[in-house]
C-alpha cells in the first residue's frame, strides 16, 4: 500500500478594502472564475511587471551601464547579424 502525502497548501491572509472586494467579486462573476484564481493571476501579473520595472530602474541608476540611443542600438543589432 503506497502512502501519498497531501500537498501543502500555502495561505496568505489579507483584508481587502470594501472597494477592492467589490471589484474582485465583480471580476469573478464576469469571468466565471473563483476569487482565488483572480487573486493569483493578479499577483502573478503584478509581480512579473514589478520585476521588469525593478530591473529597468536598476539599469537606469547604474552609472556604469552604457545607455544607447535608438540609432546606436540598431547599429549594434545590424552589425551582429
Buried (B, 14 or more C-beta within 10 A) or exposed (E): EEEEEEEEEEEEEEEEEEEEEEEBEEBBEEEEEEBEEBBEEEEEEEEEEEEEEEEEEEEEEEEEEEEEEEEEEEEEEEEEE
